[in-house]
């Protein structure tokens, strides 16, 4: 039995094929075994990167901002930092509303890797309007690039939180927070009967749109210890 899962997010398309693993010449599943704690941690981190990538690709585009908020002087505690961040977001909401826009954001905060700091992704607005909203340090602004596929940014942000959230340090805690108006891509899963192909097609169409394999993101293939074979191909809209 084989399945295909498709996630359409912004200008990207993620296509995952998975099925029960069948070693060559045999009709049996791979032996089952329990994954190690390291394997589980890596699996959870990879899943977090994929989900954050979907959100970034669906809700943000070239010209939007990645803002890094740092603290000058004495480093605040975790609760104080949360309070400072909420005040900042309230200011941004007011500025966007005053200028006829609705704020969208994703925030990732690193508490343990270095001095507490926040990574804030927001939709585009005149930078001069929001520059003074953060008064605890000097904000750094970087525009999102033209790739329209922000998996590298997602991987960087999740890596930043590894010491804070990894290895069960904050079980159940979210690695990021987002505004309520974010769009959440919904995976479409269906059973397929075609042969499992290690080499996915270079081009494909989905819902009337043409896509090609993303040359910057390699195809992923692995076999789980539980006996499932996976292949993920990443596409961008032409």
C-alpha positions as CSV (number, residue, x, y, z in Angstrom):
1,X,0.0,0.0,0.0
2,X,1.4,3.4,-1.0
3,X,0.4,7.0,-0.3
4,X,1.0,10.4,-1.6
5,X,0.9,13.6,0.5
6,X,0.9,17.0,-1.1
7,X,1.4,20.3,0.6
8,X,0.8,23.4,-1.4
9,X,2.3,26.5,0.3
10,X,2.7,29.8,-1.5
11,X,4.8,29.2,-4.6
12,X,6.0,25.8,-3.4
13,X,4.8,22.3,-3.6
14,X,6.0,19.4,-1.4
15,X,5.2,15.9,-2.6
16,X,5.8,13.0,-0.2
17,X,5.5,9.3,-1.3
18,X,5.5,6.6,1.4
19,X,4.8,2.9,1.5
20,X,5.7,-0.3,3.4
21,X,9.3,-1.1,2.7
22,X,10.0,-4.1,0.6
23,X,13.6,-5.2,0.2
24,X,14.6,-6.2,-3.3
25,X,13.5,-9.8,-4.1
26,X,11.4,-10.1,-1.0
27,X,7.8,-9.4,0.0
28,X,8.3,-8.5,3.6
29,X,8.6,-5.4,5.7
30,X,11.9,-4.2,7.2
31,X,12.3,-5.5,10.8
32,X,10.8,-3.1,13.4
33,X,12.8,-1.6,16.1
34,X,12.4,1.3,18.5
35,X,14.1,4.6,17.4
36,X,16.7,5.9,19.8
37,X,16.3,9.2,21.7
38,X,18.7,10.9,19.2
39,X,16.7,9.6,16.3
40,X,13.5,10.9,17.8
41,X,15.0,14.3,18.5
42,X,16.2,14.5,14.9
43,X,12.8,13.4,13.6
44,X,11.0,16.0,15.7
45,X,13.4,18.7,14.6
46,X,13.0,17.9,10.9
47,X,9.2,17.9,11.3
48,X,9.3,21.3,13.0
49,X,11.5,22.6,10.1
50,X,9.0,21.3,7.5
51,X,5.9,22.8,9.3
52,X,7.6,26.2,9.8
53,X,8.7,26.2,6.2
54,X,5.0,25.6,5.1
55,X,3.9,28.6,7.2
56,X,6.7,30.9,5.9
57,X,6.1,30.0,2.3
58,X,2.3,30.4,2.6
59,X,2.3,33.7,4.5
60,X,5.4,35.6,3.5
61,X,7.1,36.7,0.2
62,X,10.0,38.7,-1.1
63,X,10.3,42.1,0.5
64,X,8.8,41.0,3.9
65,X,11.0,41.4,6.9
66,X,13.1,39.1,9.1
67,X,13.7,41.3,12.2
68,X,16.2,40.3,14.9
69,X,15.5,41.9,18.3
70,X,18.3,42.0,20.8
71,X,18.7,43.5,24.3
72,X,21.3,46.1,25.2
73,X,22.6,46.2,28.8
74,X,21.5,43.6,31.3
75,X,19.9,40.5,29.9
76,X,16.3,40.1,30.9
77,X,14.8,37.0,32.4
78,X,12.5,34.8,30.4
79,X,9.2,36.3,31.7
80,X,10.5,39.9,31.2
81,X,11.5,39.1,27.7
82,X,8.0,37.7,26.9
83,X,6.5,40.9,28.3
84,X,8.8,43.1,26.1
85,X,7.9,41.0,23.0
86,X,4.2,41.4,23.6
87,X,4.5,45.1,24.0
88,X,6.5,45.3,20.8
89,X,3.8,43.2,18.9
90,X,1.1,45.5,20.2
91,X,2.9,48.5,18.9
92,X,3.3,46.9,15.5
93,X,-0.4,46.0,15.3
94,X,-1.2,49.7,16.0
95,X,1.2,50.9,13.4
96,X,0.0,48.5,10.7
97,X,-3.6,49.3,11.5
98,X,-3.0,53.1,11.3
99,X,-1.5,52.6,7.9
100,X,-4.3,50.5,6.5
101,X,-2.6,47.1,6.9
102,X,-3.0,44.0,8.9
103,X,0.1,42.6,10.7
104,X,1.1,39.0,10.1
105,X,3.9,37.6,12.1
106,X,5.9,34.5,13.2
107,X,8.2,34.8,16.2
108,X,10.9,32.5,17.3
109,X,12.7,33.2,20.6
110,X,16.0,31.8,21.7
111,X,16.5,31.6,25.5
112,X,19.5,29.3,26.0
113,X,21.9,29.3,23.0
114,X,23.0,32.9,23.6
115,X,21.7,36.0,25.1
116,X,17.9,36.1,24.8
117,X,16.8,37.4,21.5
118,X,13.8,37.3,19.2
119,X,13.4,36.5,15.5
120,X,10.3,38.2,14.1
121,X,9.0,37.6,10.5
122,X,6.5,40.3,9.5
123,X,4.7,41.3,6.3
124,X,6.0,44.3,4.3
125,X,5.6,47.8,5.5
126,X,7.7,51.0,5.3
127,X,10.7,50.2,7.6
128,X,10.8,53.8,8.8
129,X,7.3,53.4,10.4
130,X,8.4,50.5,12.7
131,X,12.0,51.2,13.3
132,X,11.4,52.9,16.7
133,X,8.9,50.3,18.0
134,X,11.7,48.3,19.7
135,X,13.4,50.3,22.3
136,X,15.4,47.7,24.3
137,X,18.2,47.4,21.7
138,X,19.0,47.9,18.1
139,X,16.8,45.8,15.7
140,X,18.3,44.2,12.6
141,X,16.2,44.1,9.5
142,X,16.7,41.7,6.6
143,X,14.3,41.4,3.6
144,X,13.2,38.0,2.6
145,X,14.8,37.0,-0.7
146,X,13.4,36.2,-4.1
147,X,13.6,32.4,-3.7
148,X,9.9,32.2,-2.4
149,X,11.1,29.0,-0.6
150,X,12.2,29.8,3.0
151,X,13.3,26.4,4.2
152,X,16.8,27.6,5.0
153,X,15.4,30.3,7.2
154,X,13.1,27.8,8.9
155,X,16.1,25.4,9.5
156,X,18.1,28.2,11.0
157,X,15.3,29.3,13.3
158,X,14.6,25.8,14.5
159,X,18.4,25.2,15.0
160,X,18.5,28.4,17.1
161,X,15.9,26.9,19.5
162,X,17.6,23.5,19.8
163,X,19.1,24.2,23.3
164,X,15.8,25.7,24.6
165,X,13.3,23.2,23.2
166,X,15.3,20.1,22.2
167,X,15.8,16.8,24.1
168,X,12.6,17.2,26.2
169,X,13.7,20.4,27.9
170,X,10.3,22.0,27.2
171,X,8.0,19.1,26.4
172,X,4.9,20.1,24.4
173,X,6.1,23.7,24.0
174,X,5.9,25.4,20.6
175,X,9.1,26.5,19.0
176,X,7.4,29.5,17.5
177,X,4.3,31.7,17.9
178,X,2.2,33.2,15.1
179,X,-0.5,35.7,14.5
180,X,-4.1,34.4,14.3
181,X,-4.5,35.5,10.7
182,X,-1.8,33.2,9.4
183,X,-2.9,30.8,6.7
184,X,-2.2,27.1,7.5
185,X,-1.6,24.8,4.5
186,X,-3.6,21.6,4.7
187,X,-1.9,18.4,3.5
188,X,-3.8,16.4,0.9
189,X,-3.3,12.6,1.3
190,X,-4.5,9.9,-1.1
191,X,-3.7,6.3,-1.8
192,X,-1.8,5.6,-5.0
193,X,-1.2,2.4,-7.0
194,X,1.7,3.5,-9.2
195,X,5.2,2.2,-8.6
196,X,7.4,3.9,-6.0
197,X,10.0,6.0,-8.0
198,X,13.3,7.0,-6.5
199,X,13.6,9.7,-9.2
200,X,10.6,12.1,-9.1
201,X,9.5,13.9,-12.2
202,X,11.4,17.2,-13.0
203,X,8.1,19.0,-13.7
204,X,4.5,18.5,-12.6
205,X,1.1,20.2,-12.6
206,X,-1.1,20.7,-9.6
207,X,-4.5,22.5,-9.5
208,X,-3.7,24.0,-12.9
209,X,-0.3,25.4,-11.9
210,X,3.1,24.3,-13.3
211,X,5.9,23.4,-10.9
212,X,9.6,22.3,-11.3
213,X,11.9,20.6,-8.9
214,X,13.6,23.1,-6.6
215,X,17.3,22.9,-7.6
216,X,18.4,24.3,-4.2
217,X,16.6,21.7,-2.1
218,X,17.6,18.0,-2.6
219,X,15.1,15.2,-2.8
220,X,15.0,13.3,0.5
221,X,14.7,9.5,0.8
222,X,14.8,7.3,3.9
223,X,13.4,4.1,5.4
224,X,12.0,4.2,8.9
225,X,12.9,1.7,11.6
226,X,9.2,0.9,11.7
227,X,9.3,-0.3,8.1
228,X,8.0,2.6,6.0
229,X,9.8,3.9,3.0
230,X,9.7,7.7,2.3
231,X,10.6,10.1,-0.5
232,X,10.0,13.8,-0.5
233,X,10.4,16.0,-3.5
234,X,10.3,19.8,-3.3
235,X,8.9,21.9,-6.2
236,X,8.6,25.6,-7.0
237,X,6.0,27.3,-9.2
238,X,7.3,28.1,-12.7
